[in-house]
Amino acid sequence: MLITLPKVLSIAEVRQFREHLHNAEWQDGLSTAGSLARHVKNNQQLDDSQEPAISLANHILKALACTPAFVSAALPDRIYPPKFNRYRESETYGAHIDAALMQIPGSHLTLRTDLSASLFLADPDEYDGGELCINTQHGTQTVKLAAGDMVLYPSTSLHSVSPITRGVRVAAFFWIQSMVKDIQQRELLFELDNSIQKLTAELGPNHLEVVHLSGLYHNLLRQWATPS
C-alpha cells in the first residue's frame, strides 16, 4: 500500500531547504551505489556526512515526529537519516529494490528496511518526467507530489525514477524499520487507527465504541509489535 502524507514540510520550510540545496556541493550518485545499482543509477546526491545534509535531515526527523499520520502509518522503530538526491535532464534511476539491511551512519545499529520514503522538494510543474514508479499488486503506480509532500511504500517494492526531460527534480529519501514487521498487520493497524480518529471526531473520545476500538487497537499493537 502506498500512503501519501501531505505537507510534511510547509511552503516556507521547502523554500529554506531549496536555498540550502541550491548552494550545496552535489556529488555523482554512483559514489553511494551498490554493485547492482551502479548499472541503473544516474543522479546526484549530497554527502550526508556533511552540512547542509545533516541539518536538513535533522529538520525532517523533527517534522516527522510532529506528523501523526506518519507515526500511525509507519509505527517507526528506527529511521535511517534522510538523504538528498537531484535529477537533471536525462538523469534517471532504473528499476531496483532497496537493500534489506542498512547500518545507520555513526552508530553500530542495523536497520531493517520495512518502508521507503520519498519527500518531494520540487513542485511537479518544475520538471517533466521524474515520476517515482512503484510496482504493486495492482500494477505500476506513479507518484509525483507537491513540494513538501511525502509518500511511504514497502521497501520490498521494485521501483524506479523515470528520466527527466525538463527541469530539475529534488527530493529527500530514507528508510524506516517499523515496530510491526508484517506489512499486512501494519496496514490493518493504520486503517483501524484512521477509523478510530474519525469516530472520535464524530462521537467524542468517551463514547463506548471509541473506547472499545481503541482498546482493540492497543491490544493488537501489543501482540504484533516487536520494538528493538
WOGIZI-V735458 format. One record per helix or strand. SS is the DSSP state (H for helix, E for strand). FROM is the first residue (numbers start at 1). LEN is the number of residues. Records with the same first field share a line. If there is no record, write none. Layout:
SS = FROM-LEN + FROM-LEN
//
This chain:
E = 3-3 + 26-3 + 41-2 + 44-3 + 76-4 + 83-5 + 92-5 + 101-3 + 110-3 + 115-6 + 127-3 + 132-5 + 139-5 + 150-5 + 159-3 + 164-4 + 169-10
H = 11-12 + 29-4 + 37-3 + 53-13 + 68-7 + 124-3 + 183-21 + 208-17
//
